[in-house]
Amino acid sequence: MIDWIDFLIVFVAAFLGTAVVVSAYSLGIRLLTVSGRTPIVTPAEFTDAITVVTPAEVRKAEKRAAKAAKKSPLSDAQKRVALIGAWACFVVSACAVLFGIYLIVGEHVLKLLGLA
């Protein structure tokens, strides 16, 4: 027998948790970009990769990011606040993930350690 109320509670909690993690991380990336620190990740080369980014394309992306950072209308203080906000968003996202992991396995780990 399925307890639909409990199922609904778990569904809503998972949905809200996902929304918090994705929203906080997205806002963090946006604030990081606004602060002039555009994250550029060079792709790893895999043997079965569909597309491979050439070193010239990577340099071009880095050049565009540097140019965009120079054009920023924000003052240094505003950029600093955006950077702090970005890291705060990343911390919120990480804490939400860790709390979700704790909800899943925390009680079992505490019992194994003899703390519960």
C-alpha positions in Angstrom: 0.0 0.0 0.0 1.4 3.4 -1.0 1.0 6.2 1.5 0.4 9.0 -1.0 0.7 11.9 1.5 4.3 10.7 2.4 5.0 10.3 -1.3 3.8 13.9 -1.9 5.9 15.2 0.9 9.0 13.6 -0.5 8.2 14.8 -4.0 7.8 18.4 -2.8 10.9 18.3 -0.7 13.0 16.9 -3.6 11.5 19.5 -6.0 12.2 22.4 -3.6 15.7 21.1 -2.8 16.5 20.8 -6.5 15.2 24.3 -7.1 17.3 25.7 -4.3 20.5 24.0 -5.5 20.0 25.0 -9.2 18.9 28.5 -8.4 21.7 29.2 -6.0 24.4 27.8 -8.3 23.0 29.7 -11.3 22.9 32.9 -9.4 26.4 32.3 -8.2 27.7 31.8 -11.7 25.9 35.0 -12.8 27.4 37.0 -10.0 30.8 35.5 -10.6 30.5 36.7 -14.2 29.3 40.1 -13.2 32.3 40.5 -10.9 34.6 40.1 -13.8 35.7 36.6 -13.1 34.2 34.6 -15.9 34.7 30.9 -15.4 36.4 29.4 -18.4 36.8 25.7 -18.2 38.9 24.1 -20.9 37.2 20.9 -22.0 38.9 17.6 -21.5 39.7 15.6 -24.6 37.9 12.3 -24.7 38.5 9.7 -27.4 34.7 9.5 -28.0 34.0 13.2 -27.9 31.5 14.5 -30.3 33.1 18.0 -30.5 36.6 19.0 -29.6 37.4 22.6 -28.7 40.6 23.6 -30.3 43.3 25.7 -28.5 42.5 28.6 -30.8 38.8 28.5 -29.7 39.9 28.4 -26.1 42.1 31.5 -26.6 39.3 33.3 -28.4 36.9 32.6 -25.5 39.5 33.8 -22.9 40.0 37.0 -25.0 36.2 37.6 -25.1 36.0 37.1 -21.3 38.8 39.5 -20.7 37.3 42.1 -23.0 33.9 41.7 -21.2 35.5 42.1 -17.8 37.2 45.4 -19.0 33.8 46.7 -20.2 32.0 46.2 -16.9 30.3 49.4 -15.7 30.6 48.3 -12.1 33.0 49.9 -9.6 35.6 47.8 -7.8 33.4 47.8 -4.7 30.4 46.5 -6.6 32.5 43.8 -8.2 33.8 42.8 -4.8 30.2 42.6 -3.5 29.2 40.5 -6.5 32.1 38.2 -5.9 31.1 37.8 -2.2 27.5 37.2 -3.3 28.7 34.5 -5.8 30.6 32.6 -3.1 27.7 32.9 -0.7 25.4 31.4 -3.4 27.9 28.5 -3.9 28.0 27.9 -0.1 24.2 27.8 0.0 24.1 25.4 -2.9 26.8 23.1 -1.3 25.0 23.2 2.1 21.7 22.2 0.4 23.5 19.3 -1.2 25.2 18.2 2.0 21.9 18.5 3.9 20.2 16.3 1.3 22.9 13.7 1.7 22.6 14.0 5.5 18.8 13.4 5.2 19.5 10.3 3.2 22.4 8.6 5.1 22.9 10.8 8.2 20.9 8.8 10.6 22.6 5.5 9.5 26.1 6.9 9.8 25.3 8.3 13.3 24.0 4.9 14.4 27.2 3.2 13.0 29.3 5.6 14.9 27.3 5.1 18.1 26.3 8.7 18.3 22.6 8.2 17.9 
